Amino acid sequence: MSILAIDAGTTGVTAVVVTAEGTIAARGYQEFAQHFPRAGWVEHAPEEIWQATIEATRAALAAYGGDDLRGIGITNQRETVVLWDRETLSSPRRAIVWQDRRTAEICHRMREEGHEERVAELTGLRLDPYFSGTKLSWLREHEPHTWALVESGRYAVGTVDSYLIARMTRGTWHVTDVSNACRTLLFDLTTGDWSDELCALFGVPRDALPDLVPNWGEIGVTDPRVFCGLELPIAGLAGDQQSALFGQTCFEVGESKCTYGTGSFILTNTGSELVRSDAGLLSTAAWRAPDGQITYALEGAIFVTGAAVQWLRDGLQIIGTAAETEAIAATVDDTEGVVFVPALTGLGAPHWDPHARGMIIGLTRGTTRAHIVRATLEAITFEVRDVLDTMGTVESIKVDGGASANDLLCQLQADQVGVPVERPQIVETTALGAAFLAGLGTGLWSSTDQLRETWQLERRFEPATDRARADAAHAQWIRAVERAKAWAE
């Protein structure tokens, strides 16, 4: 018996078939286009996400060849806002992506009006363009004709998970879970429900929002006429970072993971306690059980890490594939003073500056592409260290995501943070977490204890650089970050 897991990420959709032993039996992947209509704006075409989901699923099913699927788990890029017609399921405009910075002025205005403290109290978040609420406010202010159809009930509002479920079920279900809802600025972490106060503040009609469902259990059923001939229960649902926390089996208080994806996200399980941070971390819902119990987490959100490598490939065109970065960076012993601050969409935790912009500094006539590539990998490790430094003592880090397959990156990370980095045998833990949730929801696995037994260590990277050298490199990074801040104001 197996589970189909769909990971609708920022740059593409991955579909995997996960067996009862917790192994990946088959996979499919389909990339989709990134749209940048203006500087700082990032959009996705919802129809392209849907078509990528179908193609990735077809590839996984063809590679698997079995007919014993028990259910479907879905995980997704969070904070991205999608609108669609409830009847036709077509979208009136492109989705506004979590990386988009267009609402910086709305955030500034609301901060000046004195709303941030109350917003933080209710949501655990801050006023930043990263989150969904200000994107919806922007649509209300700038696209009144579209917004009128939201207010009339014709258009639904949701995150990518809600949109995909609507498409898979031909519009039968309009749902989301707490891990996605809590990233919208419209969700009250304490009550575990949408907040009328916040909906009024951001001007979003509550009726347009999805119903809230537990993270596992029967959430909906796919329609075989529109989704690859499959009639299966959608039984697991979570935003990508919470799904990775679940996939890394971080079920106990204090257990942490770092996912290297388009951005990098460090989450620590805080259990049933809603922990607040005054050091730039976000309080967030990790998951909600069918009995209603919410597990919380602290999160450090870094916007651009893997996306910086993608920029080297597509923007600068100095690498052919992301996999090349390890070999290229290893041809030099260090960056020779080159520092890359990948604030391509502003800075997230712990700096939180939407006006910061990317910067490569320290260039000389002797600088080569190898130095820039190595500086990119080092930047990722510095950004992760900035977050971990605010979290206090960490004994080790479980890593996952595509870039975690890079041995040099993992070693540089261990050197920079001074603790072991543990890489599991399966690094696609975002999709794995969705499968685990769906497996619990369908009875394929009976408990989290049973899931924990599936986690297997592939390699452990021990720190190999003295702390003085690591600290000096990090201090130089901080100098560069300060120069990159407020550049676009």
C-alpha positions in Angstrom: 0.0 0.0 0.0 1.3 3.5 -0.9 0.5 7.2 -0.8 0.7 9.7 -3.6 2.3 13.0 -2.3 2.2 16.2 -4.3 4.7 19.0 -3.4 3.6 22.2 -5.2 6.7 24.2 -4.7 7.8 27.7 -5.9 9.5 26.7 -9.1 7.9 23.4 -9.9 5.7 20.5 -8.7 7.0 17.2 -7.5 4.9 14.1 -7.2 6.2 11.0 -5.3 4.8 7.6 -4.4 5.7 6.7 -0.8 5.6 3.1 0.4 4.5 1.8 3.8 8.2 1.5 4.6 8.6 5.2 4.1 10.6 4.9 0.9 10.0 6.7 -2.4 9.0 4.2 -5.0 8.5 6.7 -7.9 8.7 10.4 -8.7 7.7 12.9 -11.3 8.6 16.6 -11.6 7.5 19.5 -13.8 8.8 23.0 -13.6 6.6 26.0 -14.3 7.4 29.6 -15.3 8.3 32.5 -13.0 6.8 35.8 -14.0 8.5 39.1 -13.0 6.2 41.9 -14.3 8.1 44.6 -12.4 11.1 44.9 -10.2 10.3 43.2 -6.9 7.1 41.6 -8.2 6.9 37.8 -8.6 3.8 36.0 -10.0 2.7 32.5 -11.1 0.0 31.5 -13.5 -2.4 29.2 -11.5 -3.2 27.2 -14.7 0.5 26.5 -15.1 0.7 25.2 -11.5 -2.3 23.0 -12.2 -0.9 21.6 -15.5 2.5 21.0 -13.8 0.7 19.1 -11.0 -1.0 16.9 -13.6 2.2 16.3 -15.6 4.2 15.5 -12.4 1.5 13.1 -11.2 1.3 11.3 -14.5 5.1 10.8 -14.5 5.0 9.4 -11.0 2.1 7.1 -11.7 3.8 5.8 -14.9 7.0 5.2 -13.1 5.2 3.4 -10.2 2.8 1.2 -12.2 1.0 0.0 -9.2 -2.7 0.3 -8.3 -2.6 0.2 -4.5 -2.6 3.9 -3.7 -4.5 4.6 -0.4 -4.7 8.4 -0.5 -3.1 11.7 -1.5 -1.1 14.2 0.6 -0.6 17.7 -0.6 2.1 20.2 0.5 2.6 23.7 -1.1 4.4 26.9 -1.2 2.8 29.1 1.5 1.7 32.7 1.5 1.1 32.8 -2.3 -2.3 34.3 -3.0 -4.6 32.7 -5.7 -8.0 33.8 -6.9 -10.3 31.6 -8.9 -13.8 31.5 -10.2 -15.9 29.1 -8.1 -17.9 28.0 -11.1 -15.3 27.7 -13.9 -12.2 27.3 -11.7 -10.3 29.7 -14.0 -8.2 32.4 -12.4 -8.8 36.1 -13.3 -5.2 37.0 -12.7 -1.8 35.5 -11.9 -1.1 34.5 -8.3 1.0 36.9 -6.2 3.9 34.8 -4.9 5.3 34.8 -1.3 8.5 36.4 -2.6 6.7 39.4 -4.1 7.6 42.8 -2.5 4.9 45.0 -4.0 3.1 45.5 -0.7 6.1 47.1 1.2 4.3 50.5 1.3 1.1 49.0 2.6 3.1 47.4 5.4 4.8 50.7 6.1 1.5 52.5 6.2 -0.1 50.0 8.5 3.0 50.1 10.8 2.7 53.9 10.9 -0.9 53.6 11.8 0.1 51.5 14.8 -1.3 48.1 13.7 1.8 45.9 13.9 1.7 45.2 17.7 -1.9 43.9 17.5 -1.2 42.0 14.3 1.8 40.3 15.9 -0.2 39.5 19.1 -2.9 37.7 17.1 -0.9 36.1 14.3 2.7 35.6 15.6 3.8 37.3 12.4 4.9 40.8 11.5 3.8 43.3 8.8 5.9 42.2 5.8 5.1 41.7 2.1 5.9 38.0 2.6 2.5 37.2 4.0 -0.8 36.9 2.2 -3.0 39.5 4.0 -1.2 42.6 2.5 -1.3 41.0 -1.0 -5.1 40.8 -0.7 -5.2 44.4 0.5 -3.2 45.4 -2.5 -5.6 43.6 -4.8 -8.5 45.4 -3.1 -6.9 48.8 -3.6 -5.4 48.3 -7.1 -7.8 45.9 -8.9 -11.3 47.0 -7.7 -13.2 45.2 -10.5 -11.6 41.9 -9.6 -12.1 42.5 -5.9 -15.8 43.2 -6.4 -16.2 39.6 -7.6 -14.4 38.4 -4.5 -16.8 40.4 -2.3 -19.8 39.2 -4.3 -18.8 35.5 -3.7 -18.0 34.7 -7.3 -14.2 34.5 -6.8 -12.7 32.3 -4.1 -9.5 33.3 -2.3 -6.9 30.8 -1.1 -3.4 29.6 -1.0 -2.0 27.1 -3.5 -3.2 24.1 -1.5 -6.8 25.4 -1.6 -6.6 26.0 -5.3 -5.2 22.6 -6.1 -7.9 20.9 -4.0 -10.6 22.9 -5.8 -9.1 21.8 -9.2 -8.8 18.1 -8.1 -12.3 18.0 -6.8 -14.0 20.1 -9.5 -14.7 22.8 -7.0 -16.4 20.6 -4.4 -14.1 21.6 -1.6 -12.8 25.0 -0.6 -10.5 24.2 2.3 -7.1 24.8 3.9 -5.3 23.8 7.1 -3.8 25.8 10.0 -0.2 25.6 8.7 -1.3 27.6 5.6 -3.9 29.7 7.3 -1.5 31.0 10.0 0.7 32.6 7.3 -2.0 34.8 5.9 -2.2 37.5 8.7 -5.9 36.6 8.9 -5.6 33.7 11.4 -5.7 34.0 15.2 -3.1 31.6 16.6 -4.7 31.4 20.0 -8.3 30.6 18.9 -7.2 28.5 15.9 -9.7 30.2 13.6 -10.0 33.0 11.1 -10.1 36.4 12.9 -13.0 38.7 12.1 -10.9 41.6 13.5 -8.0 40.8 11.1 -10.3 40.3 8.1 -11.8 43.7 8.7 -8.3 45.3 9.1 -7.1 43.9 5.8 -10.5 44.3 4.1 -10.9 40.6 3.2 -14.4 39.1 3.3 -14.3 36.0 5.6 -16.7 34.2 3.3 -14.2 34.2 0.5 -11.7 32.2 2.7 -11.4 28.4 2.8 -12.9 26.3 5.6 -10.3 25.0 8.1 -9.7 21.3 8.3 -7.3 19.1 10.3 -3.9 18.2 8.8 -4.8 14.6 8.4 -8.0 12.6 7.9 -10.4 12.6 4.9 -10.3 16.2 3.6 -11.9 15.6 0.2 -12.0 13.1 -2.7 -10.4 13.7 -6.1 -12.6 13.6 -9.3 -11.1 11.0 -11.7 -12.5 13.0 -14.7 -10.1 15.9 -14.0 -7.2 14.4 -12.0 -5.4 11.6 -13.8 -8.2 9.1 -13.5 -7.8 9.0 -9.7 -10.6 8.8 -7.2 -8.7 8.9 -3.9 -9.2 10.6 -0.6 -7.1 13.8 0.0 -6.0 12.8 3.5 -3.0 14.9 4.3 -2.4 18.7 4.0 0.3 21.1 5.2 2.4 24.1 4.1 5.8 23.0 2.8 7.9 24.0 5.8 5.6 22.4 8.4 5.4 19.4 6.1 9.1 19.1 6.1 9.2 19.3 9.9 6.7 16.4 10.0 8.7 14.5 7.4 11.9 14.9 9.5 9.8 13.3 12.3 10.4 16.3 14.5 7.5 15.4 16.8 9.1 16.3 20.1 9.5 19.8 21.6 12.9 21.3 20.7 13.5 19.2 17.6 14.5 21.3 14.6 15.0 21.1 10.8 16.4 23.3 8.1 15.0 23.0 4.5 17.1 24.2 1.6 14.6 25.1 -1.1 13.9 28.3 -3.0 14.4 29.9 0.4 15.6 28.2 3.6 13.4 27.7 6.6 14.4 26.7 10.1 11.6 25.4 12.3 11.7 24.2 15.9 8.8 22.3 17.4 7.4 24.1 20.5 4.6 21.6 21.2 1.3 22.8 22.6 2.9 26.1 23.8 2.7 29.2 21.6 6.2 30.6 22.0 6.8 34.3 21.1 10.1 35.6 19.8 11.5 39.2 20.1 14.5 38.3 17.9 12.9 38.2 14.5 11.5 34.7 14.5 7.9 33.9 13.7 5.4 32.0 15.9 3.5 29.6 13.7 1.1 26.6 13.7 2.8 23.4 12.8 -0.2 21.1 12.5 -3.6 20.3 14.0 -4.6 16.8 14.8 -8.2 15.6 14.1 -8.9 16.0 17.8 -8.3 19.8 17.5 -4.9 19.9 19.3 -2.5 22.4 17.6 1.2 21.8 17.7 3.2 25.1 17.3 6.6 26.0 16.1 9.1 28.9 15.9 10.3 29.7 12.4 13.1 31.6 10.8 12.2 32.3 7.2 15.0 33.1 4.7 13.7 34.2 1.3 16.5 33.4 -1.1 18.9 30.5 -0.9 18.3 28.0 -3.6 16.8 30.8 -5.7 20.2 32.4 -5.6 21.7 29.3 -7.3 18.9 29.4 -9.8 19.8 33.0 -10.5 23.4 32.0 -11.1 22.0 29.6 -13.7 19.3 31.6 -15.4 20.2 35.2 -14.6 24.0 35.3 -14.8 24.3 32.1 -16.7 27.6 31.2 -15.1 26.5 27.6 -14.3 24.6 25.1 -16.3 22.9 23.2 -13.5 22.5 23.6 -9.7 24.4 20.3 -9.2 27.5 21.9 -10.7 28.0 24.3 -7.9 29.7 21.8 -5.6 32.4 21.0 -8.1 32.9 24.6 -9.2 33.1 26.0 -5.7 35.5 23.3 -4.6 38.1 24.5 -7.2 39.0 27.4 -4.9 39.8 27.2 -1.2 37.8 30.3 -0.3 36.1 33.3 -1.9 39.1 35.6 -1.6 37.0 38.2 0.1 34.0 38.0 -2.2 30.6 38.2 -0.3 27.2 37.7 -1.9 24.2 39.0 -0.1 21.3 37.3 -1.9 18.6 39.8 -0.9 17.0 39.4 -4.3 13.5 39.8 -2.8 14.5 41.7 0.4 15.7 40.1 3.6 13.7 37.8 5.9 14.6 36.6 9.3 16.1 37.9 11.4 16.7 41.2 9.5 13.3 41.8 8.0 14.1 44.5 5.4 11.9 44.4 2.3 13.9 47.2 0.9 17.2 45.3 1.0 18.6 44.3 -2.4 21.2 41.7 -3.5 24.8 42.7 -3.5 28.1 41.1 -4.5 31.0 42.9 -2.9 34.8 42.3 -2.7 35.3 41.8 -6.4 38.8 42.2 -7.8 40.4 41.5 -11.2 41.3 38.0 -9.8 37.7 37.1 -9.1 36.4 34.1 -11.0 33.0 32.4 -11.3 34.3 29.8 -8.8 34.6 32.6 -6.2 31.1 33.8 -6.9 29.6 30.3 -6.8 31.4 29.5 -3.5 30.3 32.9 -2.1 26.7 31.9 -3.0 27.0 28.6 -1.0 28.6 30.4 1.9 25.8 33.0 1.9 23.3 30.3 2.4 25.2 29.0 5.5 25.5 32.6 6.8 21.8 33.2 6.5 21.0 30.0 8.3 23.5 30.9 11.1 21.8 34.3 11.5 18.6 32.5 12.3 20.1 29.8 14.5 22.0 32.4 16.5 18.6 33.8 17.6 17.3 30.4 18.6 19.8 29.7 21.3 21.6 26.4 21.8 21.2 23.8 19.1 22.8 20.4 19.4 22.5 19.4 15.7 20.5 20.3 12.6 18.5 18.0 10.4 18.7 19.2 6.8 16.6 18.5 3.8 15.6 19.9 0.4 17.3 19.8 -2.9 20.4 21.7 -2.0 21.1 19.5 1.0 22.4 16.9 -1.5 25.4 19.2 -1.9 28.1 17.8 0.4 30.2 21.0 0.3 27.2 23.1 1.4 26.5 20.7 4.3 30.1 20.8 5.4 30.3 24.6 5.1 27.1 24.8 7.2 28.5 22.6 9.9 31.7 24.7 9.9 29.7 27.9 10.2 27.2 26.9 12.9 29.7 24.7 14.9 27.3 21.8 15.3 26.8 18.6 13.3 24.6 18.6 10.3 22.5 15.4 9.8 21.2 14.5 6.4 18.6 11.8 6.1 18.5 9.2 3.4 15.4 10.9 1.9 16.0 14.6 1.5 12.6 15.2 -0.2 11.1 15.5 3.3 8.6 18.1 2.3 6.8 15.6 0.1 7.5 12.8 2.6 5.7 14.9 5.3 2.6 15.2 3.1 2.7 11.4 2.6 3.1 10.8 6.3 0.1 13.0 7.1 -2.0 11.2 4.4 -0.8 7.9 5.7 -2.0 8.7 9.2 -5.3 10.0 7.7 -5.9 6.7 5.8 -4.6 4.3 8.5 -1.5 3.3 6.5 0.5 4.3 9.6 -1.0 4.1 13.1 1.1 6.6 15.0 4.0 9.1 14.9 6.1 6.6 16.7 5.7 4.3 13.7 6.7 7.1 11.4 9.8 7.9 13.4 11.1 4.4 12.7 11.3 5.2 9.0 13.8 8.0 9.4 17.3 6.9 8.5 20.6 8.9 8.7 22.5 9.1 5.4 25.5 11.2 6.5 26.5 13.3 9.4 28.8 16.4 8.8 31.0 17.4 11.7 32.4 20.9 12.1 36.0 21.0 10.7 36.9 24.7 10.9 38.1 26.5 14.0 35.5 28.9 15.4 37.7 32.0 15.0 37.9 31.6 11.3 34.2 30.9 11.0 33.3 33.9 13.2 35.6 36.2 11.1 33.9 35.1 7.9 30.5 35.6 9.5 31.5 39.1 10.8 32.4 40.1 7.2 29.0 38.8 6.0 27.2 41.0 8.6 29.2 44.0 7.3 27.9 43.3 3.8 24.4 42.8 4.9 24.3 46.2 6.6 25.4 47.7 3.3 22.6 45.9 1.4 19.8 47.1 3.7 17.4 49.8 2.7 18.8 50.0 -0.8 15.5 50.3 -2.6 13.8 52.8 -0.3 
